[in-house]
């Protein structure tokens, strides 16, 4: 009986391991839609479970630095009009993102707007 219970617990823990690998959006203040960053894309990773965008920004407070943002899943971005080649390294973009709750640079992307007016 004890071996059966231990086996069940072990199976449950092993089955939940993939869920532990994925983090939530709890680190972002999703109620704040008023954060905008304009910069040059240094890296754009169109991967699952989330897109990752790093831009280089310059401002008077902190100077020039790279800031990384996390986006929605690729399927969500695709439904919003994004296609490969729409956003490329070297493009100047404006990112509307929820800020990080810890106050660090970066955030969760609501939209990316390109210089030609495209919004994804």
PyMOL commands that set and color helices and strands:
alter all, ss='L'
color gray80, all
select helices_A, chain A and resi 2-21+74-79
alter helices_A, ss='H'
color red, helices_A
select strands_A, chain A and resi 35-45+52-59+63-70+92-99+107-114
alter strands_A, ss='S'
color yellow, strands_A
deselect
rebuild
show_as cartoon
